[in-house]
Amino acid sequence: MYEVKTDLHRTVLVCVDSCERGVLSGRLYTAGFPQGESFGSVMELLWMTESYLNQNNFPQPFSEMRTFGERRSPTEGQRPTVKTQSGALGTFSVRVLFRQNADWQGAVEWLEGGQSESFRSVLELLFLIKSALENIQKAKTSA
């Protein structure tokens, strides 16, 4: 249903399938994980995303020294096969623009809700995802 469209190596598609007592689980899709990788907690989601960003060295973390050594550059033209992926509860396109102060800054789009917001930290990103999931649960309860 949804596809990573812009900034291929900055964007991850987070498909949230369940939220039990505040613990998210679902799947993460990127150019590096086109088949999807399951996560069972927010911590797993964050580690997987950070690992993917580190593998691509993009965006470069502000707190690490930049070097001209062996650097793996993103492959141009490579497209992830995430065209028909969506979460049972919600789907979020997370675009990491910067990694400064040992944190992420970027934008998150709630695809079912058609809304986009900027975030200045991972904590703010998690609050935005939580608020979208709460809106989904309220809509289901009132229906």
TORPA-4810 file (N, C-alpha, C, O; in nm, 3 decimals):
<nodes>
NODE_1_0.080_-0.118_0.000_0.000_0.000_0.000_0.086_0.126_0.000_0.051_0.224_-0.065_M
NODE_2_0.197_0.124_0.073_0.282_0.242_0.084_0.422_0.211_0.037_0.468_0.097_0.044_Y
NODE_3_0.489_0.315_-0.010_0.622_0.299_-0.068_0.714_0.410_-0.018_0.673_0.525_-0.002_E
NODE_4_0.839_0.373_0.006_0.941_0.473_0.037_0.971_0.544_-0.094_1.019_0.482_-0.189_V
NODE_5_0.945_0.676_-0.100_0.954_0.747_-0.227_1.075_0.838_-0.237_1.141_0.841_-0.341_K
NODE_6_1.105_0.915_-0.131_1.210_1.014_-0.142_1.325_0.982_-0.049_1.307_0.913_0.052_T
NODE_7_1.442_1.033_-0.082_1.560_1.015_0.002_1.574_0.870_0.048_1.571_0.839_0.167_D
NODE_8_1.589_0.784_-0.048_1.590_0.640_-0.028_1.673_0.595_0.092_1.628_0.511_0.169_L
NODE_9_1.793_0.650_0.109_1.881_0.602_0.215_1.864_0.678_0.345_1.935_0.651_0.443_H
NODE_10_1.773_0.772_0.349_1.741_0.844_0.474_1.608_0.797_0.530_1.576_0.827_0.645_R
NODE_11_1.530_0.724_0.453_1.392_0.694_0.488_1.374_0.547_0.519_1.425_0.459_0.450_T
NODE_12_1.298_0.522_0.627_1.258_0.387_0.662_1.106_0.383_0.671_1.043_0.482_0.708_V
NODE_13_1.050_0.269_0.638_0.906_0.249_0.648_0.881_0.161_0.768_0.926_0.047_0.773_L
NODE_14_0.807_0.215_0.867_0.778_0.143_0.991_0.633_0.099_0.987_0.542_0.182_0.984_V
NODE_15_0.612_-0.032_0.986_0.477_-0.089_0.987_0.450_-0.142_1.127_0.508_-0.243_1.168_C
NODE_16_0.361_-0.077_1.199_0.328_-0.117_1.336_0.210_-0.213_1.330_0.102_-0.177_1.283_V
NODE_17_0.233_-0.336_1.377_0.128_-0.438_1.375_0.056_-0.452_1.508_-0.062_-0.490_1.511_D
NODE_18_0.124_-0.424_1.618_0.058_-0.432_1.747_0.123_-0.336_1.846_0.238_-0.297_1.832_S
NODE_19_0.044_-0.301_1.947_0.091_-0.216_2.055_0.026_-0.268_2.183_-0.084_-0.227_2.220_C
NODE_20_0.096_-0.357_2.249_0.047_-0.419_2.372_0.113_-0.353_2.492_0.234_-0.365_2.510_E
NODE_21_0.034_-0.284_2.573_0.084_-0.217_2.693_0.203_-0.125_2.662_0.299_-0.118_2.739_R
NODE_22_0.195_-0.057_2.549_0.299_0.038_2.510_0.417_-0.022_2.438_0.510_0.050_2.401_G
NODE_23_0.418_-0.153_2.416_0.528_-0.219_2.346_0.489_-0.239_2.200_0.397_-0.316_2.168_V
NODE_24_0.560_-0.169_2.112_0.532_-0.178_1.969_0.599_-0.301_1.909_0.708_-0.341_1.950_L
NODE_25_0.532_-0.359_1.812_0.596_-0.463_1.731_0.546_-0.448_1.589_0.436_-0.398_1.564_S
NODE_26_0.628_-0.491_1.496_0.593_-0.479_1.355_0.709_-0.511_1.265_0.788_-0.601_1.294_G
NODE_27_0.719_-0.437_1.154_0.822_-0.463_1.054_0.884_-0.333_1.008_0.819_-0.228_1.006_R
NODE_28_1.011_-0.340_0.973_1.087_-0.226_0.923_1.132_-0.257_0.781_1.190_-0.363_0.755_L
NODE_29_1.107_-0.164_0.689_1.147_-0.180_0.549_1.238_-0.064_0.510_1.208_0.052_0.538_Y
NODE_30_1.349_-0.097_0.445_1.443_0.003_0.393_1.503_-0.053_0.265_1.473_-0.165_0.224_T
NODE_31_1.587_0.027_0.202_1.659_-0.024_0.086_1.750_-0.139_0.129_1.776_-0.230_0.050_A
NODE_32_1.800_-0.134_0.252_1.886_-0.240_0.304_1.810_-0.362_0.354_1.867_-0.472_0.360_G
NODE_33_1.682_-0.346_0.388_1.595_-0.455_0.433_1.470_-0.458_0.346_1.360_-0.441_0.398_F
NODE_34_1.483_-0.480_0.214_1.365_-0.472_0.127_1.263_-0.581_0.155_1.145_-0.564_0.123_P
NODE_35_1.305_-0.693_0.215_1.213_-0.800_0.249_1.146_-0.775_0.383_1.052_-0.844_0.420_Q
NODE_36_1.195_-0.677_0.457_1.139_-0.643_0.587_1.208_-0.716_0.699_1.246_-0.832_0.685_G
NODE_37_1.224_-0.649_0.810_1.281_-0.707_0.931_1.182_-0.684_1.044_1.133_-0.573_1.063_E
NODE_38_1.153_-0.789_1.119_1.059_-0.778_1.230_1.125_-0.716_1.351_1.243_-0.740_1.377_S
NODE_39_1.048_-0.637_1.425_1.094_-0.585_1.553_0.987_-0.613_1.657_0.868_-0.612_1.628_F
NODE_40_1.032_-0.638_1.780_0.939_-0.671_1.888_0.936_-0.567_1.997_0.866_-0.583_2.097_G
NODE_41_1.011_-0.459_1.977_1.012_-0.351_2.075_1.064_-0.224_2.007_1.121_-0.229_1.898_S
NODE_42_1.044_-0.112_2.074_1.096_0.014_2.022_1.248_0.009_2.016_1.308_0.061_1.922_V
NODE_43_1.310_-0.052_2.116_1.456_-0.059_2.119_1.509_-0.135_1.997_1.606_-0.092_1.935_M
NODE_44_1.446_-0.245_1.962_1.488_-0.318_1.841_1.470_-0.233_1.717_1.557_-0.232_1.629_E
NODE_45_1.360_-0.162_1.708_1.335_-0.073_1.594_1.444_0.032_1.583_1.496_0.057_1.475_L
NODE_46_1.479_0.095_1.695_1.581_0.199_1.694_1.718_0.143_1.659_1.792_0.204_1.582_L
NODE_47_1.755_0.027_1.715_1.885_-0.034_1.683_1.894_-0.071_1.536_1.997_-0.049_1.472_W
NODE_48_1.787_-0.127_1.482_1.787_-0.166_1.341_1.802_-0.044_1.251_1.877_-0.047_1.153_M
NODE_49_1.730_0.063_1.282_1.737_0.185_1.202_1.876_0.248_1.211_1.934_0.286_1.110_T
NODE_50_1.928_0.258_1.333_2.062_0.316_1.351_2.168_0.233_1.279_2.259_0.288_1.217_E
NODE_51_2.156_0.101_1.286_2.249_0.012_1.216_2.243_0.035_1.065_2.346_0.040_0.998_S
NODE_52_2.122_0.050_1.012_2.105_0.076_0.869_2.169_0.209_0.830_2.240_0.217_0.729_Y
NODE_53_2.145_0.313_0.909_2.205_0.445_0.881_2.357_0.438_0.889_2.426_0.500_0.807_L
NODE_54_2.411_0.364_0.985_2.556_0.348_0.998_2.615_0.272_0.880_2.723_0.307_0.831_N
NODE_55_2.547_0.168_0.834_2.596_0.091_0.719_2.609_0.179_0.596_2.703_0.164_0.518_Q
NODE_56_2.515_0.270_0.578_2.517_0.359_0.462_2.599_0.484_0.487_2.630_0.558_0.393_N
NODE_57_2.635_0.507_0.614_2.709_0.627_0.653_2.638_0.753_0.602_2.701_0.848_0.555_N
NODE_58_2.504_0.749_0.612_2.424_0.858_0.558_2.289_0.862_0.625_2.219_0.760_0.622_F
NODE_59_2.247_0.970_0.684_2.328_1.089_0.707_2.438_1.060_0.808_2.420_0.983_0.903_P
NODE_60_2.551_1.123_0.785_2.664_1.098_0.874_2.634_1.151_1.013_2.577_1.259_1.029_Q
NODE_61_2.674_1.073_1.115_2.654_1.124_1.251_2.747_1.241_1.279_2.865_1.237_1.244_P
NODE_62_2.694_1.343_1.342_2.770_1.463_1.373_2.880_1.436_1.475_2.986_1.499_1.470_F
NODE_63_2.856_1.342_1.566_2.950_1.320_1.676_3.064_1.225_1.640_3.153_1.204_1.723_S
NODE_64_3.065_1.168_1.522_3.175_1.081_1.480_3.266_1.156_1.384_3.222_1.242_1.308_E
NODE_65_3.394_1.122_1.390_3.489_1.187_1.301_3.467_1.138_1.158_3.456_1.018_1.133_M
NODE_66_3.462_1.230_1.066_3.446_1.196_0.923_3.583_1.169_0.865_3.679_1.239_0.894_R
NODE_67_3.591_1.066_0.782_3.720_1.030_0.722_3.701_1.002_0.574_3.589_0.988_0.525_T
NODE_68_3.814_0.995_0.503_3.813_0.960_0.361_3.842_0.812_0.340_3.874_0.774_0.227_F
NODE_69_3.833_0.729_0.438_3.866_0.588_0.425_3.763_0.511_0.345_3.694_0.567_0.260_G
NODE_70_3.756_0.384_0.373_3.659_0.300_0.305_3.520_0.340_0.350_3.481_0.317_0.465_E
NODE_71_3.448_0.397_0.260_3.314_0.443_0.289_3.219_0.379_0.192_3.239_0.385_0.070_R
NODE_72_3.117_0.319_0.243_3.019_0.255_0.158_2.918_0.360_0.115_2.845_0.414_0.197_R
NODE_73_2.914_0.389_-0.013_2.821_0.490_-0.061_2.689_0.425_-0.102_2.688_0.310_-0.145_S
NODE_74_2.580_0.497_-0.087_2.450_0.444_-0.128_2.448_0.413_-0.276_2.508_0.486_-0.356_P
NODE_75_2.381_0.307_-0.313_2.370_0.267_-0.453_2.257_0.344_-0.518_2.142_0.335_-0.475_T
NODE_76_2.288_0.419_-0.620_2.187_0.496_-0.691_2.097_0.402_-0.771_2.142_0.300_-0.824_E
NODE_77_1.972_0.437_-0.777_1.878_0.360_-0.857_1.821_0.238_-0.788_1.725_0.180_-0.838_G
NODE_78_1.875_0.197_-0.676_1.824_0.080_-0.606_1.692_0.118_-0.538_1.687_0.217_-0.466_Q
NODE_79_1.588_0.041_-0.560_1.458_0.071_-0.502_1.415_-0.043_-0.411_1.424_-0.160_-0.451_R
NODE_80_1.368_-0.013_-0.291_1.320_-0.119_-0.205_1.186_-0.171_-0.256_1.109_-0.097_-0.317_P
NODE_81_1.158_-0.297_-0.229_1.031_-0.354_-0.270_0.934_-0.346_-0.153_0.903_-0.447_-0.090_T
NODE_82_0.886_-0.226_-0.125_0.796_-0.206_-0.013_0.663_-0.147_-0.061_0.593_-0.082_0.017_V
NODE_83_0.630_-0.167_-0.184_0.513_-0.102_-0.243_0.382_-0.143_-0.177_0.288_-0.063_-0.172_K
NODE_84_0.373_-0.264_-0.127_0.245_-0.310_-0.074_0.252_-0.336_0.076_0.179_-0.422_0.127_T
NODE_85_0.336_-0.265_0.148_0.350_-0.289_0.290_0.273_-0.186_0.371_0.277_-0.066_0.343_Q
NODE_86_0.203_-0.234_0.471_0.137_-0.145_0.566_0.122_-0.220_0.697_0.116_-0.343_0.701_S
NODE_87_0.117_-0.144_0.804_0.103_-0.204_0.936_-0.042_-0.228_0.971_-0.130_-0.157_0.923_G
NODE_88_-0.068_-0.328_1.053_-0.204_-0.358_1.096_-0.263_-0.241_1.176_-0.383_-0.214_1.168_A
NODE_89_-0.178_-0.172_1.254_-0.224_-0.056_1.331_-0.192_0.076_1.264_-0.276_0.166_1.263_L
NODE_90_-0.073_0.089_1.207_-0.033_0.214_1.146_0.095_0.199_1.067_0.174_0.108_1.090_G
NODE_91_0.115_0.291_0.974_0.233_0.288_0.889_0.295_0.428_0.890_0.225_0.528_0.872_T
NODE_92_0.428_0.433_0.910_0.497_0.560_0.924_0.621_0.562_0.837_0.701_0.468_0.839_F
NODE_93_0.635_0.668_0.761_0.756_0.689_0.682_0.843_0.785_0.763_0.808_0.901_0.784_S
NODE_94_0.958_0.735_0.808_1.048_0.813_0.892_1.168_0.854_0.808_1.241_0.769_0.755_V
NODE_95_1.188_0.984_0.796_1.299_1.039_0.716_1.398_1.106_0.810_1.368_1.210_0.868_R
NODE_96_1.515_1.047_0.824_1.619_1.102_0.912_1.706_1.196_0.830_1.777_1.153_0.740_V
NODE_97_1.699_1.324_0.862_1.775_1.425_0.789_1.913_1.447_0.848_2.011_1.464_0.775_L
NODE_98_1.922_1.446_0.982_2.048_1.472_1.052_2.061_1.375_1.169_1.962_1.325_1.222_F
NODE_99_2.186_1.351_1.206_2.216_1.277_1.328_2.313_1.361_1.408_2.435_1.343_1.402_R
NODE_100_2.257_1.455_1.484_2.339_1.545_1.564_2.311_1.523_1.712_2.202_1.480_1.750_Q
NODE_101_2.411_1.554_1.794_2.398_1.542_1.940_2.355_1.401_1.981_2.273_1.384_2.072_N
NODE_102_2.409_1.302_1.915_2.378_1.160_1.940_2.227_1.134_1.931_2.174_1.056_2.010_A
NODE_103_2.160_1.197_1.838_2.016_1.184_1.823_1.979_1.200_1.675_2.065_1.230_1.592_D
NODE_104_1.852_1.179_1.644_1.804_1.194_1.507_1.715_1.317_1.497_1.643_1.351_1.590_W
NODE_105_1.721_1.382_1.381_1.630_1.490_1.348_1.576_1.462_1.208_1.650_1.417_1.120_Q
NODE_106_1.448_1.488_1.189_1.390_1.460_1.058_1.241_1.484_1.054_1.190_1.574_1.120_G
NODE_107_1.172_1.403_0.976_1.027_1.415_0.960_0.965_1.276_0.958_1.023_1.181_0.907_A
NODE_108_0.846_1.267_1.015_0.771_1.142_1.013_0.636_1.170_0.948_0.571_1.271_0.977_V
NODE_109_0.595_1.080_0.861_0.464_1.092_0.797_0.379_0.973_0.839_0.418_0.858_0.822_E
NODE_110_0.263_1.002_0.895_0.165_0.899_0.928_0.085_0.877_0.801_0.003_0.961_0.763_W
NODE_111_0.108_0.765_0.735_0.056_0.746_0.600_-0.095_0.729_0.596_-0.160_0.783_0.506_L
NODE_112_-0.154_0.657_0.690_-0.300_0.641_0.691_-0.370_0.774_0.724_-0.477_0.803_0.671_E
NODE_113_-0.309_0.853_0.811_-0.367_0.980_0.852_-0.335_1.095_0.759_-0.397_1.201_0.767_G
NODE_114_-0.240_1.074_0.670_-0.202_1.177_0.574_-0.142_1.300_0.640_-0.154_1.411_0.587_G
NODE_115_-0.077_1.283_0.754_-0.017_1.395_0.826_0.133_1.375_0.838_0.181_1.262_0.847_Q
NODE_116_0.204_1.486_0.840_0.350_1.483_0.853_0.393_1.583_0.958_0.337_1.692_0.968_S
NODE_117_0.493_1.546_1.038_0.546_1.633_1.142_0.697_1.618_1.147_0.751_1.511_1.119_E
NODE_118_0.764_1.726_1.182_0.909_1.721_1.204_0.936_1.674_1.346_0.853_1.693_1.436_S
NODE_119_1.052_1.611_1.366_1.093_1.573_1.501_1.238_1.616_1.521_1.318_1.618_1.428_F
NODE_120_1.270_1.650_1.647_1.405_1.696_1.681_1.483_1.594_1.761_1.601_1.614_1.790_R
NODE_121_1.418_1.483_1.797_1.484_1.378_1.874_1.407_1.248_1.854_1.293_1.248_1.808_S
NODE_122_1.471_1.139_1.890_1.405_1.009_1.882_1.286_1.006_1.978_1.181_0.949_1.946_V
NODE_123_1.301_1.067_2.095_1.191_1.071_2.190_1.070_1.142_2.131_0.957_1.096_2.146_L
NODE_124_1.093_1.255_2.066_0.982_1.327_2.003_0.920_1.244_1.891_0.798_1.244_1.875_E
NODE_125_1.001_1.172_1.814_0.951_1.081_1.711_0.858_0.976_1.773_0.750_0.950_1.720_L
NODE_126_0.901_0.917_1.885_0.820_0.814_1.950_0.688_0.872_2.002_0.585_0.805_1.994_L
NODE_127_0.689_0.994_2.054_0.565_1.058_2.098_0.471_1.082_1.981_0.349_1.067_1.996_F
NODE_128_0.524_1.120_1.865_0.441_1.142_1.747_0.376_1.011_1.702_0.257_1.008_1.670_L
NODE_129_0.454_0.903_1.698_0.399_0.773_1.661_0.293_0.729_1.761_0.187_0.679_1.723_I
NODE_130_0.321_0.749_1.890_0.225_0.714_1.995_0.094_0.790_1.979_-0.013_0.732_1.993_K
NODE_131_0.103_0.920_1.949_-0.020_0.999_1.934_-0.102_0.952_1.814_-0.225_0.951_1.820_S
NODE_132_-0.036_0.912_1.705_-0.108_0.860_1.589_-0.177_0.729_1.624_-0.293_0.707_1.587_A
NODE_133_-0.108_0.641_1.696_-0.168_0.512_1.735_-0.285_0.533_1.830_-0.384_0.461_1.824_L
NODE_134_-0.274_0.632_1.919_-0.386_0.664_2.008_-0.507_0.713_1.929_-0.620_0.679_1.962_E
NODE_135_-0.483_0.794_1.826_-0.593_0.840_1.740_-0.660_0.723_1.669_-0.782_0.721_1.654_N
NODE_136_-0.581_0.627_1.624_-0.635_0.509_1.557_-0.721_0.430_1.656_-0.831_0.387_1.622_I
NODE_137_-0.671_0.411_1.778_-0.745_0.333_1.878_-0.874_0.405_1.919_-0.976_0.340_1.939_Q
NODE_138_-0.870_0.539_1.930_-0.992_0.615_1.963_-1.096_0.600_1.852_-1.215_0.585_1.879_K
NODE_139_-1.050_0.605_1.728_-1.142_0.592_1.614_-1.207_0.454_1.613_-1.325_0.441_1.581_A
NODE_140_-1.130_0.351_1.647_-1.184_0.214_1.649_-1.285_0.197_1.762_-1.385_0.128_1.745_K
NODE_141_-1.260_0.260_1.878_-1.349_0.246_1.993_-1.480_0.323_1.972_-1.586_0.278_2.015_T
NODE_142_-1.471_0.437_1.907_-1.593_0.516_1.887_-1.675_0.469_1.766_-1.788_0.514_1.748_S
NODE_143_-1.619_0.381_1.686_-1.691_0.332_1.567_-1.784_0.217_1.600_-1.852_0.165_1.511_A
</nodes>
